[in-house]
Amino acid sequence: MTGTQLLNYPATDSPFRSPNSHSIQLHSVAMTSPIPPLSQATTVTSPQLPLALWPPLDFALGALSCCGACVFTNPLEVVKTRLQLQGELRARGTYQRHYRGVVQALWVVGRTDGLRGLQKGLSAGLLYQGLMNGVRLGFYSYCDAVGVTAAPGGSLMSGAIAGALGAFIASPAYLVKTHLQAQTVEAIAVGHQHNHQGVSSAFANIYWREGVVGLWRGVNGAVPRVMVGSATQLATFSSTKEWVARLQWYSPNSWLVALTAACISGVAVTITMTPFDVISTRLYNQPVDEHHSGRLYQGFSDCLVKVCRTEGVLGLYKGMGPVFFRLCPHTILSMLFWDLMRQRAFQDVQNQS
């Protein structure tokens, strides 16, 4: 079962209803009742939804769903960025630790930068989520509609390709988001401070200093990051949700089915994606020289080697706590918003036909 199939419920069903509950009810009726005439049998059949929405509409729904989730999870993204930049290329115990965990880091940022500091980079984050996930979810649902995800390994491959496309297109927004979220007062600053005045100022500064190519600096870290994360999320969320529903831990209509699936999926994504996330953050935030080359890292592999050499393998898992606590609610919210909006869109299509 694929991700889109899990989301494409009939309008009369709960968005988190077990995917097998309707078929089980029909089977029960068939086992306990005489075979009805053909005219009566057709009355119990659920209305069939269209295979796919209009691609621009599917893009918009994917973008809106993840933007809605981003508003709630952006403070954790700020904390994650700070933790991943803390102690950059320095051995453990040789630097001052301003941030010591998710809760403490949230408190430090809120106390020092104010509540607005917890939403730093939000506008750039919304732009990134809209572009990246609009392309990612729209492309994945198209692959599902044409049957690509039904092939062996098709779901994993479709998720990876969808993630790579989305990451490349939205890379400039992620670059600016990382710069802005790393910026803070000197007392708790970590990593290089770019000192942008805002989103538009950041785009303008990068463009005038490095040209168009500079807006895609760090994309060589972003593409593998999102490929791994997207493939893991889209493959594990759908299969795990079906598995949890089959175990019947909760009632068929319970939203706890999706919550449990998202938490399990979040663990898988966190473990597989965090090293790529750390490398991506480092590549995006590093300063550049007069030749527009990174001063700290020459590329993905160079960053990987330097982090492991100076910070140890555990350096690749900095910020793992906020990564997990961001991914679980983000997965739940984005999948829920996407599900509800797609159901409404399918209903409108059916009413017009």
N, C-alpha and C positions, 0 to 999 in steps of 0.2 A: 504493500500500500504506500502511495506517495503522499507528499506533504499537501498537495493541492486537493487530492481526493479526500484527505481527512478534513479539509476545510469546506468542501463543497457539499454541505448538508442541505436537504430540502428545507423549505421555509418553515415548515411546521415543527421541525426538530430543534432541540437545543443545540447551540454551537459546540457544546462540549459533551454531547451525547455519545455514548459508545458507538463506534461505527458498525458494530454487528447487531445492535439491539433491534433495529427494524427488521432485519432479515430473520432474527430469532423469533420475533412475534409472528411473522408470516408463516414460519415453519410450524409454530405451535398451532396456529389456526388450521393449517393443512392436516396436521396429525389428529386433531380432535373433531373436525367437522367433515361432513360429506363434501365431495368435490363439487364446487358451485358451477353454475352455467358460466359460459365465457363472459356474458354481459355483467354478471355479478363479480367475477374475478377481477375484472379491470377496475372495479371501483376501489379496491384496496391497494392498488399500485400507487406508489409515491410519484409525484410529478418529477420528470427528468429535467435536470438542470442543463443549460447549455454547456458545451465542452470548454469553451473559453470566452472570456470577455473581449471587447474591443481593446487591442493592445495599449493605446494611450490611456484608456480608462484603468486598465490593470496596473499600468505604471503609476498613475496618480494615486490609486488606492494603496499600493505598496509604499509609496512615499509618505502619504498621510499617516498611515498606521505607525510607521517607525518614527516619524516626527513626533507623534503624540507620546510614544514611549520615551523618546529622548528628553522631553521636558522633565520627566520624573527622575530619570537616571543620570542626568548630566552632572550633578554634584559628585557622584561616584566616579565619573570620568575624570573630573578635575583631580580628585585624590589619587586615582590610578596613575595619571600622568606625573604627578609630583613624586610618588613612590618609585616609579620606574626611572626617573632622572636622578634621584637621590644617590649620592656616592658614585657618580658616573666615572668608570675606569679607575676606581680606587678600591683597595683591598678593605675587607670588613674590619671595622675597628679603627680606621685611620681618618674618619670623617665624622662630622657632627650630624646626628640623626634628628632632624626636625619633625619627621613623621614616623610614627611607630606602629601604626595599624589603622584600620578603617575608621573606627569611631574617634580615636585620638586625632587623626588627620582631619576629619570633618570638623572637629571642635577647634583645632588650630587655625584652619582656613577661615571658619566662620568668625572666630574671635579677632583675627588679624585683618582680614580683607572684608569682613562684614558678610551679610547674607548674600549680597550681590556677587561676592567673590566665589561663592559656591556654584554660581551659574555662569562663571567665566567661559567665554567661547561658545555660549549657547546658540547664538545666531549662526555662527560658522558650523556648529554641530548639526543644527537643523538643516542647513544647506547640504552638508555631507550626507546625513541620513536620507534626505529626500532624493538626492541624486543616486547614491549608492544602492539603497534598498529599493527604490523605484525600478532601477534597471535589474537588480538581483532578483527580486520577487516576481517582477513582470516576466523576465526571461525564463525563470524556473517554471512558472505556471504555464507559459507557452510550451515549454518542453514536455510538461505533463500532459497538456491537451493533445499534442501530436503523438504521444505514446513513447517518447524517448525514455522517460523515467521508468517505464514498465520493463525495459530490458535489464538483464543482469548488470549491476553496477551503474545503471543509467541515472538513478537518483543521485548517487555520489558524484558522478561526472558532471551532471547538469548543475548541481549545486556549486561545484568548483569553478566551472566556466562562468556561471552567473556571477559568482563572487569576484572573479578576476575582472570581468567587464565593468562591474559596478565600482570596484576599487580604482581602476585606471581613470574612469571618467570623473570620479569625485575626489581624486587625489589632491588637487589644489585646496579644496575646502578642508580636508583633514590636516594639511600642512598648516594652514592659518589657525585652525582650532587648537592644534598642539602648541603653537607659539603663544597663543593667548592664554591657554590654561596653565602654561608654565610660568607666566609672568606674575610676579608678586613683589612685595616689599623685600628689601635686602635681608631683613632679619630671618626670613624663612625661605629665601630663594634657593632653588636647586636647578642645576642645568644652566645652559646659556640663556640669558635674558635678552630678548629681541626688542623690547620696549616699543611695541606698536601702540598706536593710539586707539585702534578699533579695527573692525573687520575690513572696511574699505581701505583704511590706511595700510593695513597689513598687505592686502592684495597689491596696492599701488607700490609700496616699498619693495616688495619682492620682485615685481615686474620691472621697475626702473633699475634695480640693482642687478638682476640676473636674467631679465628677459622672460619670454614665454616659457622657455625650458626650465627656468628656475621654479615655476609654479608646480612643476611635476617632480621636483627634487624629492627623493625619498620614496618614489613610487615603486622602486625595486624591492622595498621592504613591505609596502602596503599590499601589493598583489598577492604574494604568497601567504600573507597574514589572513586576508579575507578569503582566499581560496580554501585554506585549511578550515577556518572558522565556519564559512558558509556550507561547505560540504559536510562537515561534522554536524552542524546544527540542523540543516534540512533533512539529513538522513536519519539522525538519531531521534529527533523530536517526533517525527511521524511514526517510526517503528516502535519507539518506547511508549507512545500514547496508545497504540494498538495493543501492545503487550500488557500495559496496566489495565486497560479495559477488559481484556480477556481474563485476567486474574480475578476480576470482580471484587477488588478491594473496596470500591465505593459503589454507590448507586449509579445506574447508567447515565443519569442526567447531571451527575455531580461535576462541578468545576474543578474538584480536587484531582480528577483524572488528568486534566491538562496541566495543573500545577505540579503534580508529581512528575509528569513527563518532562516539563520544562526544567525542573530542578536536576533531574538525571541528565538531561541534555546539556544543561549548564555546566555540570561537572566535566562531562566529556569535552565540551568546547573549551573550558578553562584550561584543562590539562594540555590539550593539543595546541591551543592558540597563544597562550601567554608568552612563550619564548619568541614567537614571531611578533607579538605585540610590543614586547620590550625593544626588540631590534628596530621595529618600525618607528617607535617613539624617538629613539636615539637618532636615527637617520633624519627624521623630520626636524628635530630641534637643534641639531648641531650647527655651529657657525660655519660660514664659508669664507674662503680667502679671495684675493683679488682676481683669481682665475675662475671663480665660481665653483670651486671644488670644496668638498667638506674638509674641515680642519682636523676632525677626529677620526672619521671613517671614510674609506674609499668605496665602500659598497656593502652589500648584505653579508657576504662571507667574511670580509674584513672585520665588520662589527661583531659578528658571531665569535670569531677567534679572539678578538681583544676582550670582549666581555668575559668569556670563559677563562682567559688567561689571568686577568686582573681581579675579577670579582668572583670567580668560581662558577660552576654550573648553576648553582642556586641563584646567581645574578640574573639568569634568564627567566627566573620566576618571581622577580620583584613585582609587587603590586598584584599578586595573585588573588588576595582577598577581595579587594574592590572589583577586580575583573569578574569574579564569581558572583558577588552580590549585585553587580550591574547586569550581568548576562541573564540571570534568572528572571528578574522582573521585566527586563527589556524583552525577553523572549515571550513571556506571558502576555504583556501588554501589546506588543506588536502583532503577535499571532491572533490575539483576541480582536483588536481593532480591525485587522485585515479581514478576519473571518466575518465579522458583523457587517462591514461595509460591502464585502463581496456578496454576502447573502442578499443585502438590500438591492444591490445592482442586478443580481440574477432575478429577483422578484420584479423589478422594473422592466427587465427585458421580457419576462414571461407575460406581464400585464399588457405590454405593447404588441405582443405577437398574437 
